[in-house]
Each structure stands twice: as structure tokens, then as C-alpha cells.
């Protein structure tokens, strides 16, 4: 059996999901791991049986045995490493977001075209079982034309700190970290219409709320209560060329009772909720019906979602197939994210 030989660049928490998934794929072999923290790299290499250990991604890319890479680094390095990997002849799975600027997004897209290599953007929610089920209903026109969607991903307390709270490295806060997931999920299920305009707001009111006691949440190893340069909350209205629209709000911290994730779509024939649980709303014989599928999981399972994403990437690399989340989609989502930040900064709607 031909195996895809994988190098993983970046050894932070998200890399564990990549490494675990590759290790469970019989057609993949983890042979190289790279991280600035060489001790962490050695530990992960021992755990996953990787024979090459690097502290420089450039050295990893020079290894001719490596066929493909997963990029699990800070957002501001995604474009640089993706471009270098593509030029080195490697296929690329890059974590979301594709990068942090439109200029970089277009450079990555251009490099994909020039090299002919595969680049898959880590829009992992596209690979969830609940997404695939709903997509079948949409593809069979059960919802009709989807003209409106709304998505929320609100944390009452959840600024992880570290690079997540450093705008220079992350590119932003909850919008680019959490919003990218729910915006892409809606956009994908709406048929990926071209964006026409965005109007957005960002708020810097609460900081990281490190003073709060008696309520635990994930913090990075280098959490520093005194450092935070990203927004607490972002909201936006996104208009598409086909007349459809999407409303979204996301937060790292907000005075709200509970954490909330909600993704809803509305069409001419029916509607659907995909988070917090999959539900389809239909109309038959002048009666409105709420349809709950009998499936293993009505919500998104991160572990299974990542496994499906990694399996898809490996298959595309080995067969030359087209990825479900290509670079072009990464560019369009970056247009939306950057447009929201620009709209907030200038106080005007941004038109494309």
C-alpha cells in the first residue's frame, strides 16, 4: 500500500488533532515534526514515531521524503510557510484561517496555480457528519433557495491568551478564531455565493477578564493577564451577490448567561439548524414539521471531524482528487473576515 509521508509544522494543541488523525489513517505515515520548542518536538516525535525532528520549517521542507505537510502554526505565518511548502513540491493542509491579509491570500492562491500542488484549508466543520447530512438535503432541494442564515458563537469567558490574544500573530480575536468556522459553515451550505458587501463592528470593552474567579476556561501555557490586543466581540451583516445575507456574532468574552453556539439557515422550502443540534424544518400538506434525524451525533464531533478532514486530505494527495475546501474558498473567507475588520475600523460598509 502506498503511503503518504507527512510532516507536521507547529507543535501546539491543534497539532495533536492532526497527529492523532494521521496516526489512525493506514495510508499516512508521520515522518517529520517541526516546532520552535525542540523539546516539545522531540516528545511528539517519540509519541508518533516520527524519525525526523526539526526546529526550522525550512529544514523540514528540504527533506525529499516528505510528501505533504500540515501547517499548525500562528496565523501570521500560514501564508509564508504554505508558499514555501508548495514551492518545495509538497501538498499542504493549512489550518484556518488561510492567512491574515488579502494580499497574502492572493499570493498563496497564485502559488497553488503556479505549482499545481494541492492546498486544503482547514475548514474542519465542512467534514462533520451533521454537515454532510444537511448538505444532502440541501443538494436535493429540500430547503429550496437559501436566502438567509445567522450564526452565533459566544463565549462568556474564553480568551485563551498567548498568541490568540496577540493581534500581530493571530490577526484578530474571536472573529478570525471562532467566526471563521461558523461563517464558512453557513457560506458552504448556502452554496458558496460571492460576497458583495460587509458591514461589521468590533468591540474592545472587557479585555481578557483575567480577574474572574470560580469559572475555569482554557488558557495557553504562556497566558499573560496583562497582554491582550484583540477584540472581545465582533458582529457583521454579510451580503452576497445572489441576494442572500448572513448575520454573525462571535465573542471571546461577553456578559451573557451561558456559552452559545447557534447556526441556522432559512430557505424558500424549509429551514435548518445545524448547531447546537441538527434539525430540519419542513412544510407538508399545509402543516409545518420539525424533522429530527435519527443519527449517531446531532452536533459536531471535533475528533471525528478532524479524522474525516485528514482522511480526505490523504485521499486527495494520493489520488489527485479535488479537495472539499480549496484555496479559492480560503481566499473568499479571508475577503469576508478582512472586510469586517475594515468596516469596523472605518465605520462604513465595505463593498467588493
N, C-alpha and C positions, 0 to 999 in steps of 0.2 A: 504494500500500500504506500503510495506517495504521500509524504508528509510535508506540511508547510512549516518551515523553520522560523520561529518567531523571536523577535527582540522586543522587550518592553522598556520604554523610556519613561522614567519617572516612577518612584517607588512609594508615593503617598498612598492614602487609604483607598482611593478609587482604583489603584493598580491591582489591589487584591481581587476585585471582581473580575478583572481581565485575566489575571494569572490563574485564578480558580477555574474560570470557564475554559481557557486554553488547555489546562491540565486534564479536563474531562472530555476534550474532543480528541478522538482517536486519530484524526488526520492532522493534528497540530503537535509540534514539539517546541517547547520553550528552551531556547539555547543561549539567550543572552538577556541580561538585565542591566539597566543603567540608572544611576541616581547620583546626585551630588554628594549624598551621605553614603560613603563607600561601605561603612559597617552595616547599614540597613540593606544595601545592595547584596552584600555577602550573605546575610541572613536569608533573604528571599531567594537567592540563587541556590542555597543549600536546600531550602524547603521545596523548591520546584524543579530541582535537578538541572539548572542552567549551568553550562560549563564555562561561559564567558561572563566576566564581571567588569563593568566599566563605570567610571565617574564622568566620562565625556561622551555625549551622544555622537559626536563626530567620529570617535574611535569605533563605536558600535556600528555605525553606518559603513565604515570601511571593511567590515567583516563580510567576505563574499558568501559565507554560509547562510547569512540572514536573508530570508526571502521577503519578510513583511514585518512591520513594526506597529505596536500600539503606542500612541503618544498620550501620556497621563501626567503631563507637566502643568505648570502655571499657564493660565490662558494667554498671557502676553508672549509666550514662547511657542505657541502652537503653529503659527504661520512659518516662522523661521525653521523649525525642526521638520515640519511637513514638506516644505520646499526642498530642504537638503536631502530628506529621505527619498523623495520622488526622483530627484536628480541622481541619487545613488542607485536607482533602479529597484527601490523597494516599494511594495504596496503598503498603503497606510490606512490605519484606523485611528482617527484623531478624536479625542474626547470633545464633547460640546463645551463651549461654542467653538466654531471653526477657528476664530481668532478674536481680535478686539477692535479692529478697524475695517472699514470698507476697502481701503487701499490694500491692506494685507489680504483680504478675502479674494479680491480680484487677482492678485499675484499668485495665490495658491491655485485658483481656478485655471489661470493661464499655464501654470507649470504642469497641472494634470493633463491639459490638452497637448502640451509640447512633448511630454514624456510618454504619454499613452499608458501610464500606470493607473492603478485603482486607488481612489481615495474615498473612504467611507467615513461619514461624520457620525459621531456617537449620539444620535437621537434615539436613545435606548427605548423610549416609550412606544416607538413605532413597532417594536418587536414583542410587545406584551400580548398575551393571549386574549385579553379583553379587547385590545385594539384590533387584532386580527378578526375576531368575531364580528365586531361592529363594522369593520371595513367590508366584510362580505355582505352585510345587509345594505350598506350604502352602495356598493357596486351593483347590487341587484335592484337598485332604485326604490328601496323600501322607504327611504326618507324623502325622496324627491330632491329637488334643488335645495341645498343647504345655504341659507341666506344670512344666518346669524349664529354666532357662538359666543360663549362667555366662559371665562376661566379665572379661578382664584387659587392661589397657593400662598396662604397666610400663616406665618409663624408668629405666635405671641412673644416668643423668646427663642432666638435661634441664629444669632450672628456667630459663626464658628471662630472668628478671629483669624490670626495668622495671615496667610496670603489672601484668604477670602475677603478680608476687610481692608486690604491694601489695593486701592484702585489702580495703581501703576501695574501691579502684577495680574490682578483679576479682570480689570476693565470695567468693573462695576460691582454692585451688590446683588440683591435678590433678583433683579430683572435679568441679569446675564447668567446667574447661577440657577435660579428656580424657574424664572419666567420663560427661559429658552425652552424648557421641557413642555410646559403647557401650551405655549404659543405654537410650537412646532406640532404638537399633537393635534390641536384644532386645525391648523393650516393644512396638515397632511390629510386629515379626514374630510376637510372641506374641498379637497381636490387640488390643492396647491395653487390657488389663484395668484396672479401677480399683484403685488401691493401697489396701491395708488397713493395713499397718504397715511400719515400717522399723527396723532395728537397725544402727547404724553406729559406726565408730571412725575417728578421725583422729589422725595422729602427726606430731609436730614434733621430730624427732630429728637430722636430718642437715643442715638448712639448705639453702643452695644449692650447697654443696660447691665453692665457687669456688677452693679450694686445689688441686683435682685438676689434674694436668698430663698432657700427652700423649694426651688424648682430647678431641676437639673436639665442640661441640654449638651449637645455635642460641642466640644471645644477642641481646636487643633492643639498640637503639642506646644506650639510657640505662641499661644494665646497671650495677648498683652492688652490689658484693660485700657491702657492709655492711648492705644493706636486704633483708629478707625476712620477711613476716608471714603466709605461707600454709603449709598443711600439706605434708609430704613425701609422705605416703601416706594413702589412705583405703580402707576396705573396708566392705561392707554386705551384709546379707541383707534383701531386699525381698519382702514377702508381698502377694499380690493377692487380691481378693475371690472370685475363681473357684477359689482353692486353689493356684494356680501360685506359683512362687517364683523369684527371681533372685539369684544371688550375684555380687558385683563387687569387684574391687580395682584401684586405679589409683595411679600414683606419678609424681612428678617426679624423684625420686632414691631409690635403693634399692640395697642391697648384693646385686645379682643379676648373674649372668654376662653376660646379654645383654638388650637391649630385647625386649619381648614384647607382641604383641597377639594375643588369642585370644577368639573369640566362638563359643559353642556352644549349640545348642538341642536339647531332648530331648522327643519326643512318644510317644504310645502306639503308633503305627505305624512310626515312624522317627525318625532324628535328623539333625542337620546341623551342619556347621562353615561359617561364613562368613568368618572370619579365623583364621589367616593366608591360607587358601585355601578356596574353595568346595568342599564335599564333602557328599554326601548318603549317609546310612546307611539301608539298607532291609532288608527280610526277604522273600524269595520262596521258596516251596516248601521251607520249613524250613531255608533257608540264608541267612546274613547276607551282604549285599552292600555294598561300598563303591563308590558311584557318583560318578565324576568327570566333570562336564560338559565337553564339548569346546567351549570358548568363547574369545573373544579375551583375556579377562582373568579370572582366578580370584580376584583380590583387588581391593580398592577402588582406583580411579584418581581421585585428588583433582581433577585438571584436568577430566576427563570428567564427574566427579560434579558439580562446580560448574557446568559448562556445562549439564548436564541440569536442575539446580536453577533456574538463571537462566532457561533456556528455558521451564520450567514456569511460573515466576512471570510472565513476559512474556505467555504464552498466557492465563493466568488473568485477568490485568489487562485484556487486550484482548477476551476473550470472556465475562467474568463467571463463569468456571468456578470450581469449588471447589478449593482448594489441598490438596496431599497432606500438608502439615504446618501445620494451622491453629492459631490462638491457643489453643484448648482443649487441644491436646496440649502446647503450651508451658507452660500452667498446671499440668497433671498432672506433667510432668517437674520443674517447679520444686518441686512438693509433695514429690517424692521427694528432690531434692537438699537442700532446706532441712530435711527430716525427718532426713536422715543427719547433717547438721551438728548439729542439735538433739539427736539421740540421743547423739552423741559427747560433746557438752558436758555433758549431764545424766547420762550413764551409764545410760540406760534405753531401752527400746523405745518408739518413738513410734507411737501408734495414731491412725487417722483416722476 
